[in-house]
Amino acid sequence: MVVGTRPDAIKSAPVALELKKYSSAVDVTLVATGQHREMLKQALAAFGLTADTDLEIMRHGQTLAEVTCGALAGLDRTFEERKPDYVLAQGDTTTTFVASLASFYRQIRFGHIEAGLRTDTIWNPFPEEFNRRATGIVATHHFAPTAWASENLLREGKAPESVCVTGNTGIDAVLAIDEAASDLWFPEYPGRVVLLTTHRRENWGEPQRQIARAALDLVERFEDVLLVVPMHRNPSVRETLAGILDGKDRVRLIEPPDYGPFVRLMRRSALILTDSGGVQEEAPTFGIPVLVLRTTTERPEGIEAGTAKLVGTDREAIAKEASRLLAERSAYDEMAHAVSPYGDGKAAQRIRSVLLDALNVSSPRMEMWS
């Protein structure tokens, strides 16, 4: 398995652990490209995992082209040395795209976990939408998290037998961590916590300033609200958020928590503002309304189910919708009680069932998610 970033490491972990249960028949190697290395290590450690190989490609200030070239060369060397029969990668990162390309060059079967997410343009989100579409060209198996994602793949002409609806592995991860975690956040604070996470490239600069100002508006409007902002490690993101929020009353700028504590922080929150795809999927598991700080989303199932709402990055629009949820109990309950469409916590078992069958290894068969 190949992982590149913290979110994808988290979602990959349940699959790695499930495959390791069959270690007498399959040898599982976990390869990290080295993007966001410390955050990735934290994520894997939450599941008792470490990377077997770290390509250490990350350099400060490098371009997407440099990341792509470094990852491609490193993965090609790794595949030459280890000669895998099958490669798995998760999500929509450059790492996933490059892993599929390196597998294609070596004619190795490739499985794309969380396949089929789509927006209507390759430019948004950038570069993720291109990454997942390009990955789908060479994938042997497309492990789609939902029926909607599966329909996208079939509409693009993917062979029906190659598309498997598994549910989202992120739900496997969040349920496992929640069961084991015992962290308490702000036990002394009697009010409501609003959690803000923002890091996406398309929101850098003015959109992020709009987001930060909207979040501060909520603190000033609701006297019981504590705003908590885990600060992404990207210096540009930190500078923007700190310039507006640092030192303000009832605002906590914190370092990115390990995954277990972050799950408990979501649990503690009354409302989440985020541009993260993973949080869009995870928070509804706990009945927490999510406002999505983007103009498009490749996860419309949550929007359609009512667990999330797309609000964009305009200050006034964000503050208006968040204020409505914080002020109107009926509006809040409508979102909080909507049913999550993202899975039942058994996605990793379904992926294992398909993968080991392809490798002619006997294991219990699983019905696909519907």
C-alpha positions in Angstrom: 0.0 0.0 0.0 1.2 3.5 -0.8 0.3 6.5 1.4 1.2 10.2 1.1 -0.7 12.4 3.4 -2.3 12.2 6.9 -6.0 11.9 5.8 -5.2 9.1 3.3 -3.0 7.3 5.8 -5.9 7.3 8.2 -8.3 5.9 5.6 -5.7 3.4 4.4 -5.0 2.1 8.0 -8.1 -0.1 8.3 -7.3 -1.8 5.0 -3.7 -2.4 6.0 -4.7 -3.9 9.3 -7.4 -6.1 7.6 -4.9 -7.5 5.1 -2.3 -8.1 7.8 -4.8 -10.6 9.4 -3.9 -12.8 6.4 -0.1 -12.5 6.7 0.4 -16.2 6.2 -0.8 -15.8 2.6 0.0 -12.2 1.7 2.9 -9.9 2.5 1.7 -6.3 3.1 4.3 -3.5 2.6 3.3 0.1 3.6 5.2 2.7 1.5 5.1 6.4 2.4 6.2 9.0 -0.1 7.2 11.4 2.7 4.7 14.2 2.1 3.8 15.8 5.4 6.0 13.2 7.1 5.4 14.0 10.8 1.6 14.2 10.4 1.6 11.0 8.5 3.6 9.2 11.2 1.1 10.5 13.8 -1.8 9.1 11.7 -0.3 5.7 11.3 0.8 5.5 14.9 -2.8 5.9 16.0 -3.4 2.4 14.5 -0.2 0.9 15.6 1.3 1.1 12.1 4.6 2.4 10.7 5.7 2.7 7.1 8.0 -0.1 5.9 9.6 2.3 3.4 9.7 6.1 3.4 10.7 7.7 0.1 11.5 11.1 1.9 10.6 13.2 -1.1 9.3 16.3 0.7 11.3 19.4 0.3 10.3 22.9 1.4 8.7 25.0 -1.3 8.8 22.4 -4.0 6.3 22.5 -6.9 3.7 19.9 -7.8 5.9 18.8 -10.7 8.8 18.2 -8.3 6.6 16.2 -5.9 5.4 14.2 -8.9 8.8 13.5 -10.2 10.3 12.6 -6.8 7.4 10.2 -6.0 7.5 8.6 -9.4 11.2 7.9 -9.3 11.0 6.6 -5.7 8.0 4.4 -6.3 9.5 3.0 -9.4 12.7 2.0 -7.5 10.6 0.5 -4.7 8.5 -1.6 -7.2 11.6 -2.8 -8.9 13.0 -4.0 -5.5 9.9 -5.5 -4.0 8.1 -6.7 -7.2 4.6 -6.4 -5.8 1.7 -8.4 -7.3 -0.8 -5.7 -6.5 -0.5 -2.0 -5.4 -3.2 -0.1 -3.4 -3.5 3.6 -2.9 -6.2 5.8 -1.3 -7.8 9.0 -2.4 -7.0 11.9 -4.7 -3.5 13.0 -3.8 -0.6 13.3 -6.2 0.8 10.3 -4.4 -2.2 8.2 -5.5 -2.0 9.3 -9.1 1.8 8.7 -9.2 1.3 5.2 -7.6 -1.1 4.3 -10.4 1.3 5.6 -13.0 4.3 3.7 -11.6 2.1 0.6 -11.4 1.1 1.0 -15.0 4.7 1.4 -16.2 5.6 -1.8 -14.3 2.3 -3.6 -15.5 1.3 -4.2 -11.8 -2.4 -4.5 -10.9 -3.6 -1.4 -9.1 -6.5 -0.8 -6.7 -7.9 2.7 -6.2 -9.5 3.1 -2.8 -12.2 5.9 -2.6 -12.6 5.9 -6.4 -15.3 7.6 -8.4 -15.5 11.0 -6.6 -16.1 13.7 -9.2 -16.8 17.4 -9.7 -17.6 18.9 -13.1 -14.1 20.3 -13.9 -10.6 19.1 -13.5 -9.6 22.5 -12.1 -11.6 22.3 -8.9 -10.4 21.0 -6.5 -6.9 21.5 -7.9 -5.0 19.2 -8.4 -7.1 16.5 -6.8 -9.8 16.2 -9.4 -7.3 15.5 -12.1 -5.5 13.1 -9.9 -8.5 10.9 -9.3 -9.6 10.9 -12.9 -6.2 10.0 -14.1 -5.9 7.3 -11.5 -9.1 5.8 -12.7 -7.7 5.2 -16.2 -5.3 2.5 -15.1 -7.0 1.0 -12.0 -7.7 -2.7 -12.0 -10.3 -2.3 -9.3 -12.2 0.8 -8.4 -13.2 0.7 -4.7 -16.1 3.2 -4.7 -17.3 4.5 -1.3 -20.9 5.0 -2.4 -23.4 4.1 -5.1 -23.1 7.7 -6.4 -19.3 7.2 -6.9 -19.9 3.9 -8.6 -22.4 5.4 -11.0 -19.7 8.0 -12.0 -17.3 5.3 -12.8 -19.8 3.3 -14.8 -20.8 6.4 -16.7 -17.2 6.9 -17.7 -17.1 3.4 -19.2 -15.3 1.5 -16.4 -16.0 -2.3 -16.6 -18.8 -3.1 -14.2 -16.9 -6.1 -12.7 -14.0 -3.7 -11.8 -16.3 -1.4 -9.7 -16.9 -2.4 -6.1 -19.0 -0.4 -3.7 -17.4 -0.8 -0.3 -18.5 2.1 1.9 -15.8 4.6 3.0 -12.8 3.3 4.8 -12.7 6.6 6.7 -15.8 5.5 8.6 -14.0 2.3 9.6 -11.2 4.4 10.9 -13.2 6.9 12.8 -15.4 4.2 14.5 -12.3 2.2 15.6 -10.5 5.3 17.0 -13.6 6.6 18.7 -14.1 3.3 20.5 -10.5 3.3 21.8 -10.0 7.1 22.5 -10.6 8.6 25.9 -9.4 12.2 25.3 -11.5 15.1 26.8 -11.4 18.5 25.2 -12.2 21.7 27.2 -14.0 19.9 30.0 -14.0 23.1 32.0 -15.7 25.1 29.2 -19.6 25.0 29.6 -20.4 26.4 26.2 -20.4 25.2 22.6 -17.3 24.5 20.5 -17.2 25.4 16.9 -14.4 23.6 15.1 -12.7 25.2 12.0 -10.3 23.2 9.7 -9.1 24.8 6.5 -6.1 23.9 4.4 -7.0 23.3 0.8 -4.9 24.9 -1.9 -7.8 26.6 -3.7 -8.7 28.4 -0.4 -5.2 29.9 0.2 -5.1 33.7 0.4 -8.3 35.8 0.2 -10.8 32.9 0.6 -9.0 31.8 3.8 -9.2 35.4 5.1 -12.9 35.4 4.4 -13.3 32.1 6.3 -11.3 33.3 9.3 -13.3 36.6 9.5 -16.6 34.6 9.3 -15.5 32.4 12.1 -14.5 35.4 14.2 -18.0 36.9 13.5 -19.5 33.8 15.2 -17.4 34.2 18.3 -18.5 37.8 18.6 -22.1 37.1 17.9 -22.6 34.1 20.2 -21.2 34.6 23.7 -21.1 30.8 24.5 -19.1 29.8 21.5 -15.4 28.7 21.7 -13.7 28.6 18.3 -11.0 25.9 18.0 -8.7 26.0 15.0 -6.1 23.2 14.4 -3.4 24.9 12.5 -2.3 23.1 9.3 1.5 23.0 9.0 1.6 24.9 5.8 3.2 28.3 6.6 0.9 30.3 4.3 -2.2 28.8 5.9 -0.9 29.5 9.4 0.1 33.1 8.6 -3.4 33.9 7.2 -5.3 32.4 10.1 -3.1 33.7 12.8 -3.2 37.2 11.4 -6.9 37.4 11.9 -7.6 35.0 14.9 -4.5 35.0 17.1 -5.1 36.6 20.5 -8.8 36.9 20.2 -11.1 36.0 23.1 -12.6 32.5 23.0 -10.4 31.5 20.1 -7.9 28.6 20.5 -5.3 28.1 17.7 -3.8 24.7 18.4 -1.3 22.4 16.8 -2.8 19.6 14.7 -3.8 16.9 17.1 -3.1 13.2 16.6 -6.0 11.4 15.0 -7.4 9.9 18.1 -7.6 13.3 19.9 -9.0 14.9 16.8 -11.8 12.4 16.6 -12.7 13.3 20.2 -12.5 17.0 19.3 -15.0 16.4 16.6 -17.2 14.7 19.2 -16.9 17.7 21.5 -18.0 20.2 18.7 -21.4 21.5 18.2 -20.7 22.6 14.6 -17.8 22.1 12.2 -16.7 24.4 9.4 -14.3 22.7 7.1 -12.9 22.4 3.6 -11.6 18.8 4.4 -13.1 15.9 2.5 -12.5 13.5 5.3 -14.2 15.6 7.9 -17.3 15.9 5.6 -17.6 12.1 5.9 -16.6 11.6 9.5 -18.5 14.2 11.4 -22.0 13.0 10.3 -21.1 9.6 12.0 -21.5 11.5 15.3 -24.5 13.7 14.3 -22.5 16.9 13.9 -23.6 19.4 11.2 -20.9 20.3 8.7 -20.6 23.5 6.7 -18.4 22.9 3.7 -16.1 25.8 2.9 -15.9 25.2 -0.8 -17.7 26.1 -4.0 -17.9 22.5 -5.2 -17.6 19.1 -3.5 -16.9 15.7 -4.8 -18.9 14.3 -1.9 -22.5 15.4 -2.7 -24.0 12.4 -0.9 -23.7 14.2 2.4 -25.3 17.4 0.9 -28.2 15.3 -0.5 -28.6 13.4 2.8 -28.6 16.7 4.7 -25.6 16.0 6.9 -23.6 18.8 5.3 -24.2 22.0 3.5 -22.1 23.7 0.8 -21.5 27.4 1.8 -18.5 28.5 -0.2 -15.9 30.9 1.2 -17.8 34.2 1.3 -17.7 35.7 4.8 -21.3 36.8 4.9 -22.6 33.5 3.6 -20.6 31.4 6.1 -21.6 33.6 9.0 -25.2 33.6 8.0 -25.6 29.9 7.7 -23.6 29.1 10.8 -25.5 31.6 12.8 -28.8 30.0 11.7 -27.7 26.6 12.9 -26.4 28.0 16.2 -29.6 30.1 16.8 -32.4 27.8 15.5 -32.7 24.5 17.2 -35.0 23.0 14.5 -32.5 23.8 11.8 -29.7 22.3 13.8 -31.6 19.2 14.6 -32.6 18.6 11.0 -28.9 18.3 10.1 -27.8 16.6 13.2 -30.4 13.8 12.9 -29.8 13.2 9.1 -28.5 9.7 8.4 -24.8 9.4 7.2 -24.6 7.9 3.7 -20.9 7.0 3.9 -20.7 3.5 5.3 -21.1 0.9 8.1 -17.5 0.4 9.2 -16.9 -2.7 7.1 -15.3 -1.1 4.0 -11.9 -2.6 4.7 -13.3 -6.1 4.9 -15.0 -5.7 1.5 -11.8 -4.4 -0.1 -9.9 -7.4 1.4 -12.5 -9.8 0.1 -12.1 -8.5 -3.5 -8.3 -8.1 -3.4 -7.6 -11.6 -1.9 -10.0 -13.2 -4.4 -8.0 -11.5 -7.2 -4.8 -12.9 -5.7 -6.4 -16.4 -5.4 -6.2 -16.3 -1.6 -9.2 -17.8 0.3 -10.9 -15.4 2.7 -14.5 -14.8 3.9 -16.6 -13.1 1.2 -18.4 -9.9 1.9 -21.5 -8.4 0.3 -20.9 -5.0 -1.2 -22.3 -1.8 0.4 -25.6 -0.5 -0.9 
